[in-house]
Protein backbone atom coordinates (compact mmCIF):
# COMPACT_ATOMS: atom_id res chain seq x y z
CA UNK A 1 0.00 0.00 0.00
CA UNK A 2 2.85 2.37 0.88
CA UNK A 3 4.48 1.96 -2.54
CA UNK A 4 1.15 2.69 -4.27
CA UNK A 5 0.73 5.88 -2.25
CA UNK A 6 4.32 6.92 -3.03
CA UNK A 7 3.90 6.29 -6.75
CA UNK A 8 0.58 8.14 -6.83
CA UNK A 9 2.11 11.13 -5.04
CA UNK A 10 5.11 11.21 -7.37
CA UNK A 11 2.92 11.02 -10.49
CA UNK A 12 0.74 13.80 -9.07
CA UNK A 13 3.81 15.98 -8.51
CA UNK A 14 5.07 15.19 -12.02
CA UNK A 15 1.76 16.03 -13.68
CA UNK A 16 1.27 19.21 -11.68
CA UNK A 17 4.85 20.33 -12.33
CA UNK A 18 4.44 20.06 -16.10
CA UNK A 19 0.97 21.65 -15.97
CA UNK A 20 2.12 24.54 -13.76
CA UNK A 21 5.07 25.16 -16.10
CA UNK A 22 2.75 25.64 -19.08
CA UNK A 23 0.16 27.56 -17.07
CA UNK A 24 2.82 30.12 -16.10
CA UNK A 25 3.76 30.59 -19.75
CA UNK A 26 0.11 31.35 -20.50
CA UNK A 27 -0.36 33.53 -17.42
CA UNK A 28 2.69 35.62 -18.29
CA UNK A 29 1.63 36.04 -21.91
CA UNK A 30 -1.84 37.08 -20.78
CA UNK A 31 -0.40 39.63 -18.35
CA UNK A 32 1.73 41.04 -21.17
CA UNK A 33 -1.34 41.63 -23.30
CA UNK A 34 -1.79 38.42 -25.31
CA UNK A 35 -5.23 36.80 -24.76
CA UNK A 36 -4.35 33.80 -26.97
CA UNK A 37 -3.60 31.35 -24.10
CA UNK A 38 -6.87 32.25 -22.37
CA UNK A 39 -8.88 32.11 -25.60
CA UNK A 40 -7.41 28.68 -26.41
CA UNK A 41 -8.37 27.28 -23.00
CA UNK A 42 -4.79 26.98 -21.74
CA UNK A 43 -5.00 29.44 -18.87
CA UNK A 44 -5.97 26.64 -16.50
CA UNK A 45 -4.37 24.21 -14.06
CA UNK A 46 -6.47 21.36 -15.44
CA UNK A 47 -3.78 18.91 -16.68
CA UNK A 48 -6.10 17.56 -19.38
CA UNK A 49 -5.76 20.88 -21.20
CA UNK A 50 -1.96 20.55 -21.32
CA UNK A 51 -1.18 16.84 -21.77
CA UNK A 52 0.57 15.87 -25.00
CA UNK A 53 0.46 12.14 -25.78
CA UNK A 54 3.98 12.10 -27.18
CA UNK A 55 5.71 14.67 -24.97
CA UNK A 56 4.03 13.80 -21.67
CA UNK A 57 3.84 10.02 -22.01
CA UNK A 58 5.83 8.47 -24.85
CA UNK A 59 8.96 10.68 -24.80
CA UNK A 60 9.77 10.11 -21.10
CA UNK A 61 9.41 6.35 -21.60
CA UNK A 62 11.61 6.47 -24.71
CA UNK A 63 14.31 8.52 -22.97
CA UNK A 64 14.28 6.18 -19.98
CA UNK A 65 14.90 3.25 -22.31
CA UNK A 66 17.56 5.13 -24.30
CA UNK A 67 19.40 6.31 -21.18
CA UNK A 68 19.01 2.93 -19.43
CA UNK A 69 16.88 4.44 -16.72
CA UNK A 70 19.18 7.34 -15.88
CA UNK A 71 17.34 10.23 -17.51
CA UNK A 72 13.86 11.16 -18.68
CA UNK A 73 12.14 14.42 -19.46
CA UNK A 74 8.77 15.33 -20.89
CA UNK A 75 6.72 18.28 -21.94
CA UNK A 76 3.13 19.37 -22.30
CA UNK A 77 1.49 20.91 -25.33
CA UNK A 78 3.17 24.28 -25.97
CA UNK A 79 0.97 27.20 -24.99
CA UNK A 80 0.03 29.19 -28.13
CA UNK A 81 1.00 32.85 -28.09
CA UNK A 82 0.69 35.70 -30.56
CA UNK A 83 3.62 38.16 -30.31
CA UNK A 84 1.60 40.74 -32.24
CA UNK A 85 -0.26 41.48 -29.01
CA UNK A 86 2.89 42.43 -27.11
CA UNK A 87 4.02 46.02 -26.70
CA UNK A 88 7.66 44.93 -26.92
CA UNK A 89 7.73 41.44 -28.52
CA UNK A 90 11.49 40.80 -28.18
CA UNK A 91 11.54 41.79 -24.51
CA UNK A 92 8.24 40.14 -23.61
CA UNK A 93 9.11 36.79 -25.23
CA UNK A 94 12.08 36.60 -22.86
CA UNK A 95 9.81 36.80 -19.80
CA UNK A 96 7.47 34.20 -21.24
CA UNK A 97 10.44 31.90 -21.80
CA UNK A 98 11.69 32.44 -18.25
CA UNK A 99 8.30 31.98 -16.60
CA UNK A 100 8.17 28.20 -17.11
CA UNK A 101 11.58 27.39 -15.59
CA UNK A 102 10.95 29.89 -12.78
CA UNK A 103 7.67 28.09 -12.04
CA UNK A 104 9.55 24.81 -11.60
CA UNK A 105 12.20 26.47 -9.43
CA UNK A 106 9.40 27.83 -7.24
CA UNK A 107 7.85 24.36 -6.89
CA UNK A 108 11.27 22.86 -6.12
CA UNK A 109 11.77 25.41 -3.32
CA UNK A 110 8.32 24.63 -1.88
CA UNK A 111 9.16 20.93 -1.84
CA UNK A 112 12.59 21.62 -0.31
CA UNK A 113 10.89 23.57 2.49
CA UNK A 114 8.58 20.59 3.12
CA UNK A 115 11.63 18.29 3.14
CA UNK A 116 13.41 20.45 5.70
CA UNK A 117 10.23 20.45 7.82
CA UNK A 118 10.37 16.62 7.80
CA UNK A 119 7.04 16.08 6.08
CA UNK A 120 6.06 12.43 5.49
CA UNK A 121 7.20 10.58 2.34
CA UNK A 122 10.41 12.57 2.34
CA UNK A 123 12.01 10.51 -0.45
CA UNK A 124 9.12 11.30 -2.80
CA UNK A 125 9.38 15.01 -1.98
CA UNK A 126 13.11 14.86 -2.76
CA UNK A 127 12.38 13.21 -6.11
CA UNK A 128 9.73 15.86 -6.79
CA UNK A 129 12.17 18.68 -6.06
CA UNK A 130 14.80 16.96 -8.19
CA UNK A 131 12.30 16.60 -11.03
CA UNK A 132 11.37 20.29 -10.93
CA UNK A 133 14.99 21.39 -10.96
CA UNK A 134 15.61 19.07 -13.91
CA UNK A 135 12.65 20.64 -15.74
CA UNK A 136 13.95 24.12 -15.01
CA UNK A 137 17.55 23.53 -16.08
CA UNK A 138 16.59 21.38 -19.07
CA UNK A 139 14.18 23.98 -20.43
CA UNK A 140 16.83 26.70 -20.15
CA UNK A 141 19.01 24.89 -22.70
CA UNK A 142 19.06 27.17 -25.80
CA UNK A 143 17.82 24.55 -28.26
CA UNK A 144 14.61 25.52 -30.08
CA UNK A 145 11.83 25.01 -29.11
CA UNK A 146 12.98 24.87 -25.46
CA UNK A 147 12.42 27.97 -23.32
CA UNK A 148 16.10 28.86 -23.44
CA UNK A 149 15.77 29.57 -27.15
CA UNK A 150 13.11 32.21 -26.42
CA UNK A 151 15.49 33.93 -24.05
CA UNK A 152 18.30 33.83 -26.62
CA UNK A 153 16.13 35.27 -29.41
CA UNK A 154 15.25 38.26 -27.23
CA UNK A 155 18.88 39.37 -27.52
CA UNK A 156 19.45 38.57 -31.21
CA UNK A 157 18.79 40.86 -34.18
CA UNK A 158 16.00 39.77 -36.54
CA UNK A 159 18.27 38.22 -39.19
CA UNK A 160 20.18 36.10 -36.65
CA UNK A 161 16.92 35.10 -34.96
CA UNK A 162 15.59 33.72 -38.26
CA UNK A 163 18.78 31.75 -38.85
CA UNK A 164 18.84 30.47 -35.28
CA UNK A 165 15.23 29.27 -35.37
CA UNK A 166 15.90 27.26 -38.53
CA UNK A 167 17.25 24.49 -36.31
CA UNK A 168 13.89 24.13 -34.51
CA UNK A 169 12.67 21.21 -36.68
CA UNK A 170 15.81 19.35 -35.60
CA UNK A 171 15.59 20.29 -31.91
CA UNK A 172 14.17 16.94 -30.82
CA UNK A 173 16.95 15.04 -32.60
CA UNK A 174 19.59 17.29 -31.04
CA UNK A 175 18.15 16.53 -27.60
CA UNK A 176 18.16 12.79 -28.30
CA UNK A 177 21.79 13.04 -29.42
CA UNK A 178 22.70 14.86 -26.20
CA UNK A 179 21.01 12.11 -24.18
CA UNK A 180 22.91 9.49 -26.16
CA UNK A 181 26.33 11.07 -25.46
CA UNK A 182 25.51 11.50 -21.76
CA UNK A 183 25.30 15.30 -21.80
CA UNK A 184 22.55 15.44 -19.20
CA UNK A 185 24.35 13.04 -16.91
CA UNK A 186 27.62 15.00 -16.82
CA UNK A 187 26.33 18.55 -17.39
CA UNK A 188 22.88 18.88 -15.81
CA UNK A 189 22.81 16.35 -12.98
CA UNK A 190 25.87 17.92 -11.26
CA UNK A 191 24.09 21.29 -11.26
CA UNK A 192 21.08 19.74 -9.52
CA UNK A 193 23.15 17.85 -6.96
CA UNK A 194 25.07 21.05 -6.19
CA UNK A 195 21.81 22.92 -5.55
CA UNK A 196 20.71 20.10 -3.26
CA UNK A 197 24.00 20.29 -1.39
CA UNK A 198 23.30 23.95 -0.60
CA UNK A 199 20.30 22.74 1.40
CA UNK A 200 22.18 19.76 2.83
CA UNK A 201 19.90 17.31 1.04
CA UNK A 202 21.28 14.02 -0.21
CA UNK A 203 19.84 12.18 -3.20
CA UNK A 204 20.82 8.73 -4.43
CA UNK A 205 21.32 8.67 -8.21
Backbone as JSON, one array per atom type, in Angstrom:
{
  "sequence": "XXXXXXXXXXXXXXXXXXXXXXXXXXXXXXXXXXXXXXXXXXXXXXXXXXXXXXXXXXXXXXXXXXXXXXXXXXXXXXXXXXXXXXXXXXXXXXXXXXXXXXXXXXXXXXXXXXXXXXXXXXXXXXXXXXXXXXXXXXXXXXXXXXXXXXXXXXXXXXXXXXXXXXXXXXXXXXXXXXXXXXXXXXXXXXXXXXXXXXXXXXXXX",
  "N": [[0.83, -1.2, 0.0], [1.97, 1.22, 0.8], [3.87, 1.71, -1.24], [2.2, 2.14, -3.41], [0.91, 4.49, -2.66], [3.12, 6.19, -2.6], [3.95, 6.15, -5.3], [1.67, 7.21, -6.51], [1.66, 9.79, -5.41], [4.08, 10.79, -6.42], [3.57, 10.73, -9.21], [1.5, 12.56, -9.25], [2.83, 14.89, -8.48], [4.59, 15.11, -10.64], [2.8, 15.46, -12.83], [1.49, 17.81, -12.06], [3.65, 19.56, -11.98], [4.5, 19.78, -14.67], [2.14, 20.79, -15.76], [1.84, 23.21, -14.32], [4.08, 24.58, -15.19], [3.46, 25.1, -17.92], [1.1, 26.55, -17.55], [2.08, 28.87, -16.34], [3.53, 29.99, -18.44], [1.35, 30.72, -20.08], [-0.06, 32.44, -18.34], [1.78, 34.51, -17.98], [2.03, 35.48, -20.62], [-0.59, 36.36, -20.99], [-0.72, 38.41, -19.07], [1.02, 40.15, -20.26], [-0.42, 41.11, -22.31], [-1.39, 39.4, -24.3], [-4.12, 37.63, -25.26], [-4.32, 35.08, -26.26], [-3.53, 32.52, -25.0], [-5.56, 32.31, -23.01], [-7.89, 32.42, -24.58], [-7.6, 30.06, -25.97], [-8.06, 28.17, -24.12], [-6.02, 27.46, -22.39], [-5.26, 28.72, -20.11], [-5.33, 27.49, -17.49], [-5.23, 25.21, -14.7], [-5.94, 22.68, -15.1], [-4.84, 19.56, -15.88], [-5.57, 18.09, -18.12], [-5.9, 19.85, -20.17], [-3.38, 20.37, -21.0], [-1.85, 18.11, -21.48], [0.24, 16.24, -23.62], [0.25, 13.6, -25.81], [2.58, 12.43, -26.92], [4.77, 14.0, -25.87], [4.29, 14.06, -23.08], [3.88, 11.46, -22.29], [4.94, 9.31, -24.07], [7.56, 10.21, -24.84], [9.08, 10.53, -22.32], [9.17, 7.79, -21.56], [10.56, 6.69, -23.72], [13.04, 8.03, -23.51], [13.89, 7.1, -21.04], [14.34, 4.44, -21.65], [16.32, 4.73, -23.63], [18.37, 5.97, -22.17], [18.93, 4.06, -20.36], [17.49, 4.09, -17.99], [18.47, 6.29, -16.6], [17.84, 8.89, -17.2], [15.12, 11.04, -17.93], [12.74, 13.09, -19.52], [9.97, 15.26, -20.07], [7.27, 16.95, -21.78], [4.55, 19.29, -21.99], [1.73, 20.19, -24.09], [2.74, 22.88, -26.08], [2.04, 26.21, -25.08], [-0.02, 28.3, -26.96], [0.93, 31.42, -28.35], [0.66, 34.85, -29.38], [2.76, 37.02, -30.64], [2.16, 39.49, -31.73], [0.46, 40.82, -30.09], [1.95, 41.87, -28.08], [3.52, 44.67, -26.46], [6.25, 45.07, -26.57], [7.66, 42.89, -28.3], [10.19, 41.42, -28.48], [11.36, 41.79, -25.96], [9.29, 40.91, -24.27], [8.92, 38.22, -24.97], [11.07, 37.04, -23.83], [10.47, 37.06, -21.08], [8.3, 35.39, -21.05], [9.51, 33.02, -21.83], [11.18, 32.63, -19.61], [9.36, 32.26, -17.57], [8.3, 29.64, -17.33], [10.53, 27.85, -16.5], [11.1, 29.27, -14.1], [8.77, 28.79, -12.7], [9.02, 26.07, -12.13], [11.3, 26.12, -10.53], [10.29, 27.51, -8.36], [8.38, 25.62, -7.43], [10.15, 23.57, -6.75], [11.51, 24.77, -4.62], [9.42, 25.02, -2.77], [8.92, 22.31, -2.25], [11.41, 21.62, -1.18], [11.36, 23.1, 1.18], [9.3, 21.71, 2.5], [10.6, 19.28, 2.77], [12.7, 19.97, 4.51], [11.18, 20.5, 6.7], [10.55, 18.05, 7.52], [8.35, 16.59, 6.46], [6.04, 13.86, 5.84], [6.81, 10.97, 3.7], [9.32, 11.65, 2.65], [11.31, 10.93, 0.77], [9.92, 10.89, -1.66], [9.23, 13.55, -1.9], [11.78, 14.62, -2.2], [12.48, 13.51, -4.68], [10.53, 14.79, -6.19], [11.32, 17.5, -5.96], [13.8, 17.29, -7.18], [12.99, 16.55, -9.75], [11.64, 18.9, -10.57], [13.73, 20.75, -10.6], [15.27, 19.61, -12.6], [13.51, 19.95, -14.77], [13.5, 22.74, -14.88], [16.25, 23.45, -15.42], [16.75, 21.94, -17.73], [14.89, 23.04, -19.56], [15.98, 25.52, -19.91], [18.05, 25.19, -21.63], [19.46, 26.35, -24.64], [18.11, 25.33, -27.05], [16.02, 25.37, -29.72], [12.74, 23.98, -29.64], [12.92, 24.75, -26.92], [12.59, 26.6, -23.8], [14.84, 28.14, -23.32], [15.66, 28.97, -25.82], [13.88, 30.96, -26.46], [14.66, 32.93, -24.74], [17.23, 33.48, -25.69], [16.63, 34.46, -28.3], [15.56, 36.9, -27.69], [17.65, 38.57, -27.44], [18.89, 38.65, -29.86], [19.45, 40.07, -33.13], [17.01, 40.54, -35.81], [17.68, 39.14, -38.2], [19.58, 37.22, -37.38], [18.02, 35.86, -35.56], [16.14, 34.6, -37.21], [17.82, 32.82, -38.6], [18.78, 31.3, -36.48], [16.46, 30.06, -35.5], [15.95, 28.27, -37.47], [16.9, 25.8, -36.86], [15.0, 24.63, -35.34], [13.18, 22.53, -36.27], [14.85, 20.39, -35.97], [15.35, 20.18, -33.35], [14.41, 18.22, -31.5], [15.84, 15.94, -32.28], [18.42, 16.78, -31.76], [18.33, 16.94, -28.99], [17.92, 14.23, -28.36], [20.34, 13.22, -29.28], [22.08, 14.47, -27.46], [21.27, 13.2, -25.12], [22.1, 10.64, -25.75], [24.92, 10.86, -25.81], [25.41, 11.33, -23.21], [25.2, 13.88, -22.15], [23.35, 15.11, -20.37], [23.76, 13.69, -18.07], [26.42, 14.33, -17.31], [26.45, 17.09, -17.36], [24.05, 18.38, -16.53], [22.95, 16.99, -14.28], [25.01, 17.27, -12.26], [24.68, 20.01, -11.66], [22.17, 20.03, -10.45], [22.6, 18.37, -8.22], [24.46, 19.91, -6.88], [22.9, 22.15, -6.16], [21.15, 20.88, -4.41], [22.98, 20.22, -2.44], [23.45, 22.67, -1.28], [21.34, 22.94, 0.38], [21.78, 20.93, 2.06], [20.8, 18.39, 1.39], [20.61, 15.06, 0.54], [20.69, 12.95, -2.31], [20.13, 9.88, -3.84], [21.52, 8.72, -6.76]],
  "CA": [[0.0, 0.0, 0.0], [2.85, 2.37, 0.88], [4.48, 1.96, -2.54], [1.15, 2.69, -4.27], [0.73, 5.88, -2.25], [4.32, 6.92, -3.03], [3.9, 6.29, -6.75], [0.58, 8.14, -6.83], [2.11, 11.13, -5.04], [5.11, 11.21, -7.37], [2.92, 11.02, -10.49], [0.74, 13.8, -9.07], [3.81, 15.98, -8.51], [5.07, 15.19, -12.02], [1.76, 16.03, -13.68], [1.27, 19.21, -11.68], [4.85, 20.33, -12.33], [4.44, 20.06, -16.1], [0.97, 21.65, -15.97], [2.12, 24.54, -13.76], [5.07, 25.16, -16.1], [2.75, 25.64, -19.08], [0.16, 27.56, -17.07], [2.82, 30.12, -16.1], [3.76, 30.59, -19.75], [0.11, 31.35, -20.5], [-0.36, 33.53, -17.42], [2.69, 35.62, -18.29], [1.63, 36.04, -21.91], [-1.84, 37.08, -20.78], [-0.4, 39.63, -18.35], [1.73, 41.04, -21.17], [-1.34, 41.63, -23.3], [-1.79, 38.42, -25.31], [-5.23, 36.8, -24.76], [-4.35, 33.8, -26.97], [-3.6, 31.35, -24.1], [-6.87, 32.25, -22.37], [-8.88, 32.11, -25.6], [-7.41, 28.68, -26.41], [-8.37, 27.28, -23.0], [-4.79, 26.98, -21.74], [-5.0, 29.44, -18.87], [-5.97, 26.64, -16.5], [-4.37, 24.21, -14.06], [-6.47, 21.36, -15.44], [-3.78, 18.91, -16.68], [-6.1, 17.56, -19.38], [-5.76, 20.88, -21.2], [-1.96, 20.55, -21.32], [-1.18, 16.84, -21.77], [0.57, 15.87, -25.0], [0.46, 12.14, -25.78], [3.98, 12.1, -27.18], [5.71, 14.67, -24.97], [4.03, 13.8, -21.67], [3.84, 10.02, -22.01], [5.83, 8.47, -24.85], [8.96, 10.68, -24.8], [9.77, 10.11, -21.1], [9.41, 6.35, -21.6], [11.61, 6.47, -24.71], [14.31, 8.52, -22.97], [14.28, 6.18, -19.98], [14.9, 3.25, -22.31], [17.56, 5.13, -24.3], [19.4, 6.31, -21.18], [19.01, 2.93, -19.43], [16.88, 4.44, -16.72], [19.18, 7.34, -15.88], [17.34, 10.23, -17.51], [13.86, 11.16, -18.68], [12.14, 14.42, -19.46], [8.77, 15.33, -20.89], [6.72, 18.28, -21.94], [3.13, 19.37, -22.3], [1.49, 20.91, -25.33], [3.17, 24.28, -25.97], [0.97, 27.2, -24.99], [0.03, 29.19, -28.13], [1.0, 32.85, -28.09], [0.69, 35.7, -30.56], [3.62, 38.16, -30.31], [1.6, 40.74, -32.24], [-0.26, 41.48, -29.01], [2.89, 42.43, -27.11], [4.02, 46.02, -26.7], [7.66, 44.93, -26.92], [7.73, 41.44, -28.52], [11.49, 40.8, -28.18], [11.54, 41.79, -24.51], [8.24, 40.14, -23.61], [9.11, 36.79, -25.23], [12.08, 36.6, -22.86], [9.81, 36.8, -19.8], [7.47, 34.2, -21.24], [10.44, 31.9, -21.8], [11.69, 32.44, -18.25], [8.3, 31.98, -16.6], [8.17, 28.2, -17.11], [11.58, 27.39, -15.59], [10.95, 29.89, -12.78], [7.67, 28.09, -12.04], [9.55, 24.81, -11.6], [12.2, 26.47, -9.43], [9.4, 27.83, -7.24], [7.85, 24.36, -6.89], [11.27, 22.86, -6.12], [11.77, 25.41, -3.32], [8.32, 24.63, -1.88], [9.16, 20.93, -1.84], [12.59, 21.62, -0.31], [10.89, 23.57, 2.49], [8.58, 20.59, 3.12], [11.63, 18.29, 3.14], [13.41, 20.45, 5.7], [10.23, 20.45, 7.82], [10.37, 16.62, 7.8], [7.04, 16.08, 6.08], [6.06, 12.43, 5.49], [7.2, 10.58, 2.34], [10.41, 12.57, 2.34], [12.01, 10.51, -0.45], [9.12, 11.3, -2.8], [9.38, 15.01, -1.98], [13.11, 14.86, -2.76], [12.38, 13.21, -6.11], [9.73, 15.86, -6.79], [12.17, 18.68, -6.06], [14.8, 16.96, -8.19], [12.3, 16.6, -11.03], [11.37, 20.29, -10.93], [14.99, 21.39, -10.96], [15.61, 19.07, -13.91], [12.65, 20.64, -15.74], [13.95, 24.12, -15.01], [17.55, 23.53, -16.08], [16.59, 21.38, -19.07], [14.18, 23.98, -20.43], [16.83, 26.7, -20.15], [19.01, 24.89, -22.7], [19.06, 27.17, -25.8], [17.82, 24.55, -28.26], [14.61, 25.52, -30.08], [11.83, 25.01, -29.11], [12.98, 24.87, -25.46], [12.42, 27.97, -23.32], [16.1, 28.86, -23.44], [15.77, 29.57, -27.15], [13.11, 32.21, -26.42], [15.49, 33.93, -24.05], [18.3, 33.83, -26.62], [16.13, 35.27, -29.41], [15.25, 38.26, -27.23], [18.88, 39.37, -27.52], [19.45, 38.57, -31.21], [18.79, 40.86, -34.18], [16.0, 39.77, -36.54], [18.27, 38.22, -39.19], [20.18, 36.1, -36.65], [16.92, 35.1, -34.96], [15.59, 33.72, -38.26], [18.78, 31.75, -38.85], [18.84, 30.47, -35.28], [15.23, 29.27, -35.37], [15.9, 27.26, -38.53], [17.25, 24.49, -36.31], [13.89, 24.13, -34.51], [12.67, 21.21, -36.68], [15.81, 19.35, -35.6], [15.59, 20.29, -31.91], [14.17, 16.94, -30.82], [16.95, 15.04, -32.6], [19.59, 17.29, -31.04], [18.15, 16.53, -27.6], [18.16, 12.79, -28.3], [21.79, 13.04, -29.42], [22.7, 14.86, -26.2], [21.01, 12.11, -24.18], [22.91, 9.49, -26.16], [26.33, 11.07, -25.46], [25.51, 11.5, -21.76], [25.3, 15.3, -21.8], [22.55, 15.44, -19.2], [24.35, 13.04, -16.91], [27.62, 15.0, -16.82], [26.33, 18.55, -17.39], [22.88, 18.88, -15.81], [22.81, 16.35, -12.98], [25.87, 17.92, -11.26], [24.09, 21.29, -11.26], [21.08, 19.74, -9.52], [23.15, 17.85, -6.96], [25.07, 21.05, -6.19], [21.81, 22.92, -5.55], [20.71, 20.1, -3.26], [24.0, 20.29, -1.39], [23.3, 23.95, -0.6], [20.3, 22.74, 1.4], [22.18, 19.76, 2.83], [19.9, 17.31, 1.04], [21.28, 14.02, -0.21], [19.84, 12.18, -3.2], [20.82, 8.73, -4.43], [21.32, 8.67, -8.21]],
  "C": [[0.87, 1.26, 0.0], [3.46, 2.73, -0.46], [3.47, 2.56, -3.51], [0.93, 4.16, -3.95], [1.91, 6.73, -2.74], [4.3, 7.18, -4.53], [2.82, 7.29, -7.16], [0.99, 9.58, -6.54], [3.14, 11.64, -6.03], [4.5, 11.57, -8.72], [2.11, 12.31, -10.42], [1.67, 15.01, -9.12], [4.32, 16.2, -9.93], [4.05, 15.89, -12.91], [1.53, 17.49, -13.35], [2.45, 20.08, -12.08], [4.84, 20.73, -13.8], [3.29, 21.02, -16.41], [1.25, 23.08, -15.51], [3.12, 25.3, -14.63], [4.36, 25.83, -17.27], [1.76, 26.73, -18.69], [0.87, 28.9, -16.89], [3.23, 30.79, -17.4], [2.51, 31.37, -20.19], [-0.25, 32.56, -19.65], [0.49, 34.75, -17.73], [2.32, 36.29, -19.6], [0.36, 36.87, -21.77], [-1.6, 38.42, -20.08], [0.3, 40.65, -19.24], [0.87, 41.48, -22.35], [-1.81, 40.66, -24.36], [-2.89, 37.53, -24.74], [-5.27, 35.4, -25.37], [-4.4, 32.59, -26.04], [-4.97, 31.2, -23.44], [-7.94, 31.83, -23.37], [-8.79, 30.65, -26.07], [-7.64, 27.68, -25.28], [-7.16, 26.78, -22.25], [-4.46, 27.73, -20.45], [-5.74, 28.73, -17.73], [-4.95, 25.67, -15.92], [-4.92, 22.81, -14.26], [-5.45, 20.65, -16.34], [-4.27, 18.38, -18.02], [-5.96, 18.56, -20.52], [-4.33, 20.98, -21.71], [-1.26, 19.27, -21.76], [-0.97, 16.63, -23.27], [0.93, 14.38, -24.99], [1.92, 11.78, -25.96], [4.89, 12.68, -26.1], [5.53, 14.33, -23.5], [4.12, 12.33, -21.32], [4.94, 9.26, -22.74], [7.29, 8.9, -24.77], [9.67, 10.3, -23.51], [10.1, 8.62, -21.08], [10.57, 6.04, -22.55], [12.98, 6.88, -24.17], [14.8, 7.63, -21.83], [14.92, 4.93, -20.57], [16.25, 3.58, -22.93], [18.7, 5.37, -23.32], [19.59, 5.21, -20.14], [18.56, 3.31, -18.03], [17.52, 5.57, -15.97], [18.63, 8.74, -16.15], [16.03, 10.15, -18.27], [13.34, 12.58, -18.5], [10.9, 14.39, -20.35], [8.31, 16.76, -21.03], [5.23, 18.18, -22.22], [2.97, 20.06, -23.65], [1.94, 22.36, -25.16], [1.97, 25.22, -25.94], [1.07, 28.15, -26.2], [0.08, 30.65, -27.7], [1.05, 33.59, -29.41], [1.49, 36.95, -30.22], [3.09, 39.5, -30.79], [0.84, 41.51, -31.17], [0.68, 42.16, -28.01], [3.31, 43.85, -27.48], [5.48, 45.99, -27.15], [7.95, 43.43, -27.1], [9.06, 40.8, -28.12], [11.73, 40.74, -26.68], [10.54, 40.87, -23.83], [8.42, 38.64, -23.8], [10.14, 36.2, -24.27], [11.41, 36.22, -21.53], [8.89, 35.59, -19.89], [8.34, 32.94, -21.19], [10.92, 31.6, -20.39], [10.61, 31.94, -17.29], [8.13, 30.49, -16.31], [9.23, 27.64, -16.18], [11.47, 27.99, -14.19], [9.81, 29.24, -11.99], [8.17, 26.8, -11.4], [10.54, 25.05, -10.47], [11.39, 26.79, -8.18], [8.86, 26.55, -6.6], [8.94, 23.56, -6.19], [11.55, 23.44, -4.73], [10.68, 25.08, -2.32], [8.55, 23.21, -1.36], [10.38, 20.82, -0.92], [12.23, 22.09, 1.1], [10.16, 22.44, 3.23], [9.55, 19.51, 3.57], [12.32, 18.7, 4.43], [12.51, 20.46, 6.93], [9.87, 19.01, 8.18], [8.94, 16.14, 7.56], [7.16, 14.6, 5.72], [6.43, 12.21, 4.03], [8.32, 11.49, 1.81], [11.11, 12.21, 1.04], [11.26, 10.94, -1.71], [9.22, 12.81, -2.99], [10.74, 15.37, -2.57], [13.1, 14.61, -4.26], [11.58, 14.29, -6.84], [10.53, 17.14, -6.97], [13.23, 18.49, -7.14], [14.19, 17.08, -9.59], [12.08, 18.04, -11.48], [12.64, 21.05, -11.28], [15.48, 20.9, -12.31], [14.81, 19.79, -15.0], [13.12, 22.07, -15.97], [15.23, 24.23, -15.8], [17.46, 23.04, -17.52], [15.95, 22.39, -20.02], [14.97, 25.25, -20.71], [17.91, 26.44, -21.19], [18.56, 25.61, -23.96], [18.93, 26.38, -27.1], [16.34, 24.75, -28.59], [13.95, 24.15, -30.17], [11.86, 25.15, -27.6], [12.96, 26.35, -25.06], [13.7, 28.8, -23.44], [16.26, 29.54, -24.78], [14.99, 30.88, -27.21], [13.91, 33.31, -25.77], [16.6, 34.41, -24.98], [17.79, 34.77, -27.71], [15.81, 36.7, -28.98], [16.47, 39.17, -27.31], [19.46, 39.42, -28.93], [18.74, 39.52, -32.16], [17.92, 39.94, -35.04], [16.61, 38.75, -37.49], [18.89, 37.01, -38.5], [19.11, 35.23, -36.0], [16.33, 34.13, -35.97], [16.52, 32.55, -38.54], [18.82, 30.77, -37.69], [17.64, 29.54, -35.19], [15.08, 28.23, -36.48], [16.24, 25.87, -38.01], [16.09, 23.88, -35.5], [13.35, 22.78, -34.97], [13.59, 20.06, -36.28], [16.07, 19.32, -34.09], [15.44, 18.98, -31.17], [15.35, 15.99, -31.05], [18.24, 15.47, -31.91], [19.52, 16.85, -29.58], [18.43, 15.04, -27.42], [19.66, 12.5, -28.4], [22.5, 13.38, -28.11], [22.47, 13.81, -25.12], [21.94, 10.95, -24.47], [24.37, 9.64, -25.73], [26.51, 11.34, -23.96], [25.6, 12.93, -21.29], [24.57, 15.61, -20.51], [23.14, 14.86, -17.93], [25.55, 13.82, -16.38], [27.52, 16.52, -16.82], [25.18, 19.07, -16.52], [22.76, 18.29, -14.41], [23.74, 16.97, -11.93], [25.34, 19.27, -10.78], [23.01, 21.06, -10.2], [21.62, 19.25, -8.18], [23.84, 18.96, -6.17], [24.02, 21.89, -5.48], [21.3, 22.2, -4.31], [21.7, 20.21, -2.11], [23.92, 21.6, -0.62], [22.28, 23.87, 0.53], [20.56, 21.52, 2.25], [21.19, 18.61, 2.65], [20.65, 16.31, 0.17], [20.28, 13.29, -1.09], [20.67, 11.07, -3.82], [20.49, 8.64, -5.91], [21.86, 7.36, -8.77]]
}
